[in-house]
Amino acid sequence: MAKASNSNLHTAKNKKNDEFYTQLTDIENELKHYKQHFTGKTVLCNCDDPRESNFVKYFFDHFYTLRLKRLIATCYKNSSVDLFSTHTAKQSVWLDYTGEGRTDDVNPDRRKMKPKTFKGDGDFRSLECIELLKQADIVCTNPPFSLFREYVAQLVDYDKRFLIIGHQNAITYKEIFKLIKENKIWLGYGFTGGAAHFINLHYEDYATASNHKEGMIRVSGVHWFTNLETSKRHEKLELYKKYNPAEYPKYDNYDAIEVSKTTNIPMDYDGVMGVPITFLDKYNPEQFEIIGLDRYVVGNRTPNKRMQLDGRELYARILIRYQR
């Protein structure tokens, strides 16, 4: 997060201090690819203060250009405390907007709109929020990193379309990977350089990257996760290398070859290959079949262990083969 490692991300997960406020430019850069999905739809931002969230701002400002039917935003009672001078969400609130107060010349000030108050705490798992989830067509937000499994499980349970932010480590969660393998969730277009800058209350940022932004936390390895169809995931990955046994050793504990970089996938090998989880950013389900994740794949001779080379355990590997 703040440094090259993700130590602060793990700390956030353990302490539940994982409210990372997304920049409007990052939202705009991703959402521009999905405009066709929003016509006539109700959008829910259910981890967002309706007065301060940039997700809410984006959908509020683009309500007519996206031809939305309705925008709902819900806020947990402890969100945004001491972060913004104009509002502190000591109460759980929600906004229900259908375009009122807007004309060709006037865009109403959402900060002056009076949100409604929940009886409970506004947690996305609460009955009040679930009732609003049922009314939504598409969910778009940056959910708490520490609750990502639970958050996605709820979206799947209620059969919702979604576009949400998560860390690439979530790919290795057994529950999330199962959805990826079944083509029920995939990666979106992503952040420039695979890193994003967020406002966060709890950590000082020590990032030294050239694109570091003062007063913000730089988090590497973040992605957009979605089940909205994109042209990106049907682009063929162009490869150039040919298989050479000396370059592609076989694992000690599984019948597959090691491919350390996605660009090094041999174009002429029909067996199973182990690739880094970053492969999913280039994954085309018409070009490749996902066999499994290292720890859980059938045939792993050391169950619950990652792939090994000469007794050395590697970082997470996805097992794939060509669709011929």
C-alpha positions in Angstrom: 0.0 0.0 0.0 2.2 2.8 1.2 5.4 1.0 0.4 6.2 -1.5 -2.3 4.9 -4.2 -0.1 1.2 -4.6 0.9 1.8 -4.6 4.6 -0.6 -1.8 5.3 -3.3 -3.6 3.3 -3.0 -6.6 5.5 -3.1 -4.3 8.6 -6.3 -2.7 7.3 -7.8 -6.1 6.8 -6.9 -7.2 10.3 -8.1 -4.0 12.0 -11.0 -3.4 9.6 -9.6 0.1 8.9 -10.2 -0.4 5.2 -12.2 2.5 4.0 -10.4 3.6 0.9 -12.1 6.6 -0.9 -11.8 6.3 -4.7 -10.8 9.2 -6.9 -13.3 10.5 -9.4 -10.8 10.2 -12.3 -10.3 6.5 -11.6 -14.1 6.0 -11.6 -14.5 7.9 -14.9 -11.7 6.0 -16.6 -13.3 2.6 -15.8 -17.0 3.5 -16.2 -16.6 4.9 -19.7 -16.3 1.3 -20.9 -19.7 0.2 -19.6 -22.1 3.0 -20.5 -24.3 0.7 -22.6 -25.2 -1.4 -19.5 -26.9 1.5 -17.6 -29.8 2.5 -19.7 -33.0 2.3 -17.7 -31.2 0.7 -14.7 -31.3 1.4 -11.0 -27.7 1.8 -9.7 -26.8 1.1 -6.0 -23.7 2.4 -4.3 -24.0 0.7 -1.0 -20.7 1.6 0.7 -21.0 5.3 0.0 -21.8 8.5 1.8 -24.3 10.1 -0.7 -22.9 13.6 0.0 -19.2 12.8 -0.3 -18.7 9.6 -2.4 -17.2 10.1 -5.8 -19.2 7.0 -7.0 -22.4 8.9 -6.1 -21.0 12.1 -7.7 -20.3 10.2 -10.9 -23.7 8.7 -11.3 -25.5 11.8 -10.0 -23.7 14.0 -12.6 -24.2 11.5 -15.4 -27.7 10.5 -14.5 -29.2 11.6 -17.8 -26.3 10.8 -20.1 -26.3 7.3 -18.8 -30.1 7.3 -19.0 -30.5 5.9 -15.5 -33.8 5.1 -13.9 -32.7 5.5 -10.3 -29.7 6.0 -8.1 -29.5 4.7 -4.5 -26.6 5.3 -2.1 -26.2 4.0 1.4 -23.8 4.9 4.1 -22.5 3.0 7.1 -22.8 5.1 10.3 -19.0 5.3 10.9 -18.0 6.2 7.4 -16.3 9.5 6.7 -16.0 10.5 10.3 -13.5 13.4 10.6 -12.6 13.0 7.0 -14.8 15.8 5.5 -15.4 19.2 7.1 -19.0 19.5 5.7 -20.4 16.1 6.9 -19.6 13.4 9.4 -21.7 10.2 9.0 -22.4 9.6 12.6 -25.8 8.5 11.4 -26.5 5.9 8.8 -28.1 7.6 5.8 -29.2 6.8 2.3 -30.2 8.7 -0.9 -32.9 7.8 -3.3 -32.6 9.9 -6.5 -34.7 9.7 -9.7 -33.7 12.9 -11.4 -35.8 15.4 -9.5 -34.5 19.1 -9.6 -32.6 18.6 -12.8 -33.1 20.5 -16.0 -31.1 21.1 -19.1 -29.5 24.1 -17.4 -29.5 23.2 -13.8 -27.6 20.4 -12.0 -28.9 20.2 -8.4 -26.3 20.3 -5.6 -26.3 16.8 -4.1 -24.6 18.1 -1.0 -27.7 20.1 -0.2 -30.1 17.2 -0.7 -31.3 15.8 2.5 -30.7 12.1 2.7 -32.9 9.7 4.6 -31.9 8.1 7.8 -31.8 4.3 8.5 -33.1 2.9 11.7 -30.0 0.6 11.9 -26.3 1.2 11.1 -26.5 1.1 7.3 -24.2 -2.0 7.0 -24.6 -3.5 3.6 -25.6 -6.8 5.3 -28.5 -5.2 7.3 -32.1 -6.0 6.4 -32.7 -2.3 5.4 -29.8 -2.3 3.0 -30.7 -5.7 1.6 -34.2 -4.4 0.7 -32.6 -1.7 -1.3 -30.2 -4.2 -2.9 -33.2 -6.2 -4.1 -34.4 -3.1 -6.0 -31.1 -2.5 -7.8 -29.9 -3.7 -11.2 -26.2 -2.8 -10.9 -24.1 -2.3 -7.9 -21.0 -0.1 -8.2 -18.7 0.8 -5.3 -15.4 0.2 -3.5 -16.4 -2.3 -0.7 -14.3 -2.9 2.4 -11.3 -5.0 1.6 -11.7 -7.1 4.7 -15.3 -8.1 3.8 -14.7 -8.7 0.1 -15.6 -12.5 0.2 -18.8 -11.7 2.1 -19.7 -8.7 -0.1 -19.3 -10.7 -3.4 -21.2 -13.7 -2.0 -24.2 -11.4 -1.2 -24.2 -10.0 -4.8 -24.1 -13.5 -6.2 -26.9 -14.7 -3.9 -29.1 -11.9 -5.1 -28.1 -12.3 -8.7 -26.9 -8.7 -9.2 -24.7 -7.2 -11.9 -21.8 -5.3 -10.4 -18.6 -3.3 -10.9 -16.5 -3.1 -7.8 -12.9 -2.5 -6.6 -10.9 -5.2 -4.9 -7.3 -6.3 -4.4 -5.7 -8.9 -6.7 -5.1 -11.1 -3.7 -8.9 -11.8 -3.7 -8.3 -13.9 -6.8 -6.7 -16.5 -4.6 -9.7 -16.7 -2.3 -11.3 -20.1 -2.8 -14.8 -18.6 -3.0 -13.8 -15.8 -5.5 -11.6 -18.1 -7.7 -14.5 -20.5 -8.1 -16.6 -17.7 -9.6 -13.7 -16.7 -11.9 -13.3 -20.3 -13.1 -17.0 -20.5 -13.8 -16.9 -17.2 -15.7 -19.3 -15.6 -13.3 -16.8 -12.8 -12.5 -13.8 -11.3 -14.3 -11.5 -8.4 -14.2 -12.4 -5.0 -15.7 -10.1 -2.6 -17.5 -8.1 -1.7 -14.5 -6.0 1.1 -13.0 -3.0 2.7 -14.7 0.1 0.7 -13.8 -1.9 -1.6 -11.6 -2.0 0.9 -8.8 -4.4 3.4 -7.5 -4.4 6.3 -5.0 -7.0 6.5 -2.3 -7.9 8.8 0.6 -7.6 6.9 3.8 -7.8 8.0 7.4 -5.6 5.5 9.1 -2.2 5.4 7.5 0.7 7.7 6.5 1.8 7.1 3.0 5.5 6.4 2.4 5.2 5.7 -1.3 8.2 6.7 -3.4 6.7 5.9 -6.8 7.0 8.7 -9.4 3.2 9.0 -9.5 2.8 9.3 -5.8 0.1 11.8 -4.8 0.5 13.9 -1.7 -2.1 13.2 1.0 -3.2 9.9 -0.5 -2.4 6.2 -0.1 -0.9 4.4 -3.1 -2.1 0.8 -3.3 -0.6 -1.6 -5.8 -2.4 -4.6 -7.2 -6.0 -3.2 -7.1 -8.5 -4.2 -9.8 -12.0 -3.7 -10.9 -14.1 -6.9 -10.6 -17.2 -7.3 -12.6 -19.8 -9.5 -14.3 -20.7 -6.8 -16.8 -19.7 -7.9 -20.3 -16.7 -6.2 -21.8 -14.9 -6.4 -25.2 -11.6 -6.6 -23.4 -12.1 -10.1 -22.1 -12.6 -11.4 -25.7 -9.4 -9.9 -27.0 -7.0 -12.6 -28.1 -3.7 -12.7 -26.3 -0.9 -12.6 -29.0 2.0 -14.8 -28.1 5.3 -15.5 -29.8 7.4 -18.0 -27.8 7.7 -21.7 -28.7 7.9 -24.5 -26.2 11.3 -25.5 -25.1 11.6 -28.1 -22.2 14.7 -26.3 -20.9 12.8 -23.1 -20.5 9.6 -24.5 -19.0 10.4 -26.9 -16.1 7.6 -29.2 -14.7 6.4 -28.8 -11.2 7.4 -31.2 -8.5 3.9 -31.8 -7.3 1.7 -31.4 -10.4 1.8 -32.3 -14.1 2.2 -28.9 -15.6 4.9 -26.6 -16.8 5.9 -23.3 -15.1 5.3 -20.1 -17.0 6.6 -17.2 -14.9 5.2 -14.4 -17.1 2.0 -14.2 -19.1 3.9 -12.9 -22.1 6.0 -16.1 -22.0 3.1 -18.5 -22.5 4.3 -20.9 -25.3 2.0 -20.7 -28.3 2.5 -24.4 -29.2 2.1 -26.2 -25.9 -1.2 -28.2 -25.5 -0.6 -29.4 -21.9 -1.4 -27.7 -18.6 0.5 -24.5 -17.7 0.9 -22.7 -14.4 0.8 -18.9 -14.8 0.8 -15.9 -12.3 -2.5 -14.6 -11.1 -1.8 -11.4 -13.2 -2.7 -13.6 -16.2 -6.4 -12.9 -15.4 -5.9 -9.3 -16.7 -5.4 -10.9 -20.2 -7.7 -13.9 -19.8 -9.9 -14.7 -22.8 -12.3 -17.6 -22.0 -12.5 -18.5 -25.8 -8.7 -18.8 -25.9 -7.9 -20.5 -22.6 -9.5 -22.9 -20.1 -8.9 -22.4 -16.4 -8.2 -25.8 -14.8 -7.8 -24.6 -11.2 -5.9 -22.8 -8.6 -2.6 -24.4 -7.3 -3.7 -25.2 -3.7 -7.0 -26.6 -4.6 -6.6 -28.1 -8.1 -7.3 -31.8 -8.5 -4.1 -33.7 -9.1 -1.9 -31.6 -6.7 0.2 -34.2 -5.0 0.7 -31.9 -2.0 -2.9 -30.7 -1.3 -3.3 -27.2 0.1 0.3 -26.4 -1.1 1.2 -24.1 -4.0 3.2 -25.3 -7.0 6.8 -26.3 -6.3 10.0 -26.3 -8.3 13.0 -28.1 -6.9 11.4 -28.1 -3.5 10.7 -24.4 -3.5 7.1 -23.2 -3.2 6.1 -20.5 -5.7 3.7 -17.7 -5.4 0.1 -18.4 -6.4 -0.3 -20.0 -9.8 -3.4 -20.5 -12.0 -3.4 -23.7 -14.0 -4.6 -23.2 -17.6 -4.5 -24.8 -21.1 -5.5 -23.7 -24.6 -9.0 -24.0 -25.9 -8.2 -25.9 -29.2 
